[in-house]
Amino acid sequence: QVQLVESGGGLVQTGGSLRLSCAITGSMFDPEVMGWYRQAPGKQRELVASATVDFRLKYGDTAKGRFTVFRDNDKNTVSLQMTNLEAADTAFYYCHADYGLSLPFWGQGTQVTVSS
């Protein structure tokens, strides 16, 4: 059974950095797309960053210039390096894997809180 295990969330001050990591277990194939979404209270889930199996990268508007997504197909992992964090980045961050065959897989989420 495919599972996505996230780590690296926590509390950070404005302007600080965090790195989120996600490892996929139980999968024999590389997802077509892996990445990160986030959801803040009262808001819809939104794309943060994603990477295709051939490393085409996509970023949400709020992430451009501050966040970087890394994908490792050998280890079946995807990471998100976040810098210059702002209070508006406070949200639950979810790892995402789409094999392009059926519904995508989601991790349970990790909380990121940015305090001023």
C-alpha positions as CSV (number, residue, x, y, z in Angstrom):
1,Q,0.0,0.0,0.0
2,V,1.4,3.4,-1.0
3,Q,2.0,5.7,1.9
4,L,3.5,9.2,2.1
5,V,5.4,10.1,5.2
6,E,6.1,13.7,5.9
7,S,8.6,15.3,8.3
8,G,10.2,18.7,9.0
9,G,7.3,21.0,10.0
10,G,7.4,23.1,13.1
11,L,7.5,26.6,14.4
12,V,9.8,29.2,12.9
13,Q,10.1,33.0,13.1
14,T,9.4,35.4,10.3
15,G,12.3,35.4,7.9
16,G,13.4,31.9,8.9
17,S,13.8,28.7,6.9
18,L,12.4,25.2,7.1
19,R,12.8,22.1,5.0
20,L,10.0,19.6,4.6
21,S,10.6,16.0,3.5
22,C,8.3,13.3,2.2
23,A,9.2,9.7,1.6
24,I,6.9,7.3,-0.4
25,T,6.8,3.7,0.8
26,G,5.0,0.7,-0.7
27,S,5.4,1.9,-4.3
28,M,7.2,0.0,-7.1
29,F,6.9,2.9,-9.5
30,D,7.8,6.5,-9.7
31,P,4.9,8.9,-9.4
32,E,4.3,11.1,-12.5
33,V,4.2,14.1,-10.2
34,M,5.3,14.6,-6.6
35,G,5.0,17.8,-4.7
36,W,3.5,19.9,-1.9
37,Y,0.2,21.6,-1.3
38,R,-0.8,23.6,1.7
39,Q,-4.0,24.6,3.4
40,A,-4.5,27.4,5.9
41,P,-7.6,27.7,8.1
42,G,-10.6,28.8,6.2
43,K,-8.8,28.6,2.8
44,Q,-8.7,26.1,0.0
45,R,-5.8,23.7,-0.5
46,E,-3.3,25.3,-2.9
47,L,-0.3,24.1,-4.8
48,V,3.1,25.1,-3.3
49,A,5.5,23.3,-5.6
50,S,5.7,20.1,-7.7
51,A,8.1,18.1,-9.8
52,T,7.4,15.7,-12.6
53,V,9.3,12.4,-12.9
54,D,11.6,14.2,-15.5
55,F,12.1,17.1,-13.2
56,R,9.9,19.7,-14.7
57,L,9.1,22.1,-11.8
58,K,6.0,24.1,-11.0
59,Y,5.5,26.6,-8.3
60,G,2.5,28.4,-6.8
61,D,2.6,32.2,-7.0
62,T,3.4,32.5,-3.2
63,A,6.3,30.1,-3.4
64,K,8.2,31.6,-6.4
65,G,11.6,32.9,-5.4
66,R,11.4,31.7,-1.8
67,F,10.8,27.9,-2.0
68,T,12.6,25.2,-3.9
69,V,11.4,21.7,-4.5
70,F,13.8,18.8,-4.8
71,R,12.9,15.3,-6.1
72,D,14.9,12.2,-5.8
73,N,13.6,9.3,-7.9
74,D,16.1,6.9,-6.6
75,K,15.0,7.4,-3.0
76,N,11.4,8.2,-3.9
77,T,11.4,11.4,-1.9
78,V,10.4,15.0,-2.5
79,S,11.6,17.9,-0.3
80,L,10.6,21.5,0.0
81,Q,13.2,24.0,1.1
82,M,11.4,27.1,2.4
83,T,13.2,30.4,3.0
84,N,12.2,33.9,4.1
85,L,9.1,32.6,5.6
86,E,6.2,34.9,6.3
87,A,3.2,34.7,8.6
88,A,1.0,34.0,5.5
89,D,2.9,30.7,5.0
90,T,1.4,29.3,8.2
91,A,-0.6,26.3,7.1
92,F,-0.8,22.5,7.0
93,Y,1.6,21.2,4.3
94,Y,0.6,18.0,2.5
95,C,2.8,15.8,0.4
96,H,1.2,14.7,-2.9
97,A,2.0,11.9,-5.4
98,D,0.1,11.4,-8.6
99,Y,0.7,8.3,-10.7
100,G,-1.6,9.5,-13.4
101,L,-3.7,6.3,-13.1
102,S,-6.4,7.1,-10.5
103,L,-6.8,9.4,-7.5
104,P,-3.5,10.9,-6.2
105,F,-2.1,10.0,-2.9
106,W,-1.7,12.4,0.0
107,G,0.3,12.4,3.2
108,Q,-1.3,13.2,6.5
109,G,0.2,16.7,6.6
110,T,2.7,18.6,8.7
111,Q,2.0,21.9,10.4
112,V,4.2,24.9,9.6
113,T,3.7,27.9,11.9
114,V,5.5,31.2,11.2
115,S,5.5,33.6,14.1
116,S,6.4,37.3,14.1
